[in-house]
Amino acid sequence: MEVATAPAPAEQSIEQEFEPLSATGKKISPADARRKAMSDPVRRAVLRDYVEHGPKAPVEVGNDLGIELSKVSYHTRVLKKLGCLELVAERPVRGSVKHFYVATERHLVSQAEFEGLPETERKGVVADAFQPMIDDVTSAVAAGTLGKDGDFHITRIPVRAMDAEGYSELRAAYMRLYEETSEISKRAGLRMAESGEESFPVSAGLTCFVVDKF
C-alpha cells in the first residue's frame, strides 16, 4: 500500500480547528473535547484504532485503516491537543523519530453523554459497543487462541438481588478496573518500546447493567 506524505489540501490547520475556542479563551471541557474528537468520521476511526490497538504510531494506524499518513498525523495531533491521546514513547527509525500514542480514555462516549442521546442513537451506541466483543470471541475461537493453555478469563455474574447503593458500588468497582486496565496498557507500551518485545492483542471487556429478568 502506498502512503502519501504530502499534506491533504482540504485539511484545516490545527489553529483553524481550535480558532473558536482560542477566541473565547476558555479551556475545553473533557465532554466537549470528546464531542470534537468524534465530530469527524476520519478522526473517529483514528481514535478508535488507538483505543483498540494502541500504543501505535500514526503510520501504523494509516496502514490499518487505509488512510493517508498526512491525514492520520493531522488527526493524531488534534486528538493529542484535545487530550484524547498521549505520547508514550519515541523510537529512532532510519534518521527520524517514530512516535507512539495511546488513548487516554478507552470509552468513546461517557455515561453523561449517553444519557443525553436520543433513544435511537443510544441503541446504535450500545450495538457499537457490544458487536466488537462478539466479533472478538468469534475470531478467537476460530483462531484457537481462546482457551489456549487455559490462559484466559470470562465471567458472567447474574446478580439476582441488588439495591441502588450496591449497584452504584458495583459500577464504581468496574470503573476502577477499567482505569487500571488503561494504566496496565500504558506500562506495557513503555516496556515494549524499550525492549522491542513483540506485542499481541487482548480483548478485555466489562459490563454492568440492569436487566428485566434472568
HUCORTA-V874831 format. One record per run of one state. SS is the DSSP state (A for helix, B for strand, O for the rest). FROM is the first residue (numbers start at 0). TO is the last residue. If there is no record, write none. Layout:
<<SS:FROM:TO> <SS:FROM:TO>>
This chain:
<<O:0:12> <A:13:16> <O:17:17> <A:18:23> <O:24:28> <A:29:36> <O:37:39> <A:40:52> <O:53:54> <B:55:55> <O:56:56> <A:57:64> <O:65:67> <A:68:80> <O:81:83> <B:84:92> <O:93:94> <B:95:102> <O:103:109> <A:110:114> <O:115:117> <A:118:142> <O:143:146> <A:147:149> <O:150:162> <A:163:194> <O:195:213>>
